[in-house]
Amino acid sequence: MSSNTFVLGAVLGAMHGNHPGAWRMPSADTGAYTDTTSMVRAAQAAERGGLDYIFLPDRVFIWGDLESGPPIVTMEPTLTLAAIAPSTRRIGLVTTISTSFAAPYTIARQVRALDVMSHGRAGWQAIPSYEPEAFANYGLPVPAREEKYERFNESVQITQALWGSWGREAGTPDKTTGRFADTSHIRPANLQGRHVASRGPLQIPPSAQGQPVVFMPFASGLGVQAAARYANGIIAHAPTMEQSKSYREMMRSMTVEAGRDADEVKFLSFFALTVGATLEEAVRRRMVLEEAAGIEGRLAQLSAVLGVRLDPADRDKRLTTTQTLQLRPHPGVAQAAYAIELAQQGRTPLEILGHGVLDMAPSMVGTAEQIADTLQEWVQAGAADGFTVTIDDLHDGMDAFVDQVVPVLRRRGLRPDDYTGTTLRDHLGLPEQLGVDPRLAADR
């Protein structure tokens, strides 16, 4: 990528879209949770827009209230991406696997297989789990934080060592000589940690990019330390541009302290969006989704944000003078001040919801130009190296983003006109890596 462009990906966690009302829209397929068709279509649309990757988060338990909506994540991310891979050609495929439950050999094998199947487009978001429900599903107690990250560090290093256990020097099958591979370059890893171990070698050769790209979420303390050592992509939730800038600067500084180049780590902020030809159209789109999500519950949430009780019967009426005087922003909601500003402008409760104030910030409801302005502002302020966008309704939202926002970014020179490489490492501007980073070898 050029110095003027930024990284761009999309999360495909919920099968209908990021908004809780998306699954109840007339266009929604209620069977989408067990059918990868909608995911394949969304991935193809993202690839049509030249996005660098799609990202599938995961939880190893039922995440979400099944009484009111489908699970928040797919059935299983790595298998879902394996189903998507043959229907795409360039876009990166980032799965999530927890080091708390899977052995390094299993992780290395599954993600390397996805990488080879997709011709070098796989990424692994490495996470340690923390939820009691997850550990209960594996019959395990929740470990102490230090123990959890000790296993995490061992797992990542052993996984990468296994990826490097089959060297490129092993060559390719040669029918003339009768040698399938030069086994002198396929060697055991023989690593033993306190929590996990593996002999190796892995039974799958390197992909076109060497090995998968490692992603991690932004987390405080031991999580940030681990990300500085291993990650090339940090997928982060930062409520404001100022906080995102602070997080990114911290990440770059700690990466240098770990012995790596700060530019090797891409800080990628989540960014929720709803796009329309006009601001009014975008707001109307969101209002329909808010209605579908269950307006009573959504207004109850808005009541907490504004500090006043809102009656669902008055959703299309401006707040009274008394209510306006009583407005108090919820201290724990990033968009509370914006919600109060809209109320003071005379917006109705439904219109306030239509501006996305219940989104986990940052988010934007607006035109392609307005969304592009915000993304550009964040990058130029040093708050992000790119974004993982979340789409409100996948039925048509990915197409709207690709057809409306991406062309604006391209005209501004912020995104390339097409893919300039074939692998995920190409898309992120990263060199090939095969095995453990030699700068960290002393820590094994």
Buried (B, 14 or more C-beta within 10 A) or exposed (E): BEEEBBBBBBBBBBBBBBBBBBBBBEEBEEEBBEEBEBBBBBBBBBBBBBBBBBBBBBBBBEBBEEEEBBBBBBEBBBBBBBBBBEBBEBBBBBBBBBBBBBBBBEBBBBBBBBBBBBBBBBBBBBBBBBBEEBBEBEEEEBBEEEEBBBBBBBBBBBBBBBBBBBBEEBBEEEEEEEEEBEEEBBBEBEBEBEBBBBEBBBEBBBBBBBBBBBBBBBBEEBBBBBBBBBBBBBBBBBEEBEBBBEBBBBBBEBBBEBBBEBEBBBBBBBBBBBBBEEEEBBBBBBBBBBBBBBBEEBBEBBBBBBBBEBEBEBBEEBBEEEBBEEBEBBEEBBBBEBBBBBBEEEBBBBBBBBBBBBBBBBBBBBBBEBBBBBBBEBBEEBBBBBBBBBBBBBBBBBBBBBBBBBBBBBEBEBBBEEBBBBBBBBBBBBEBBBBBBEEBEEEB
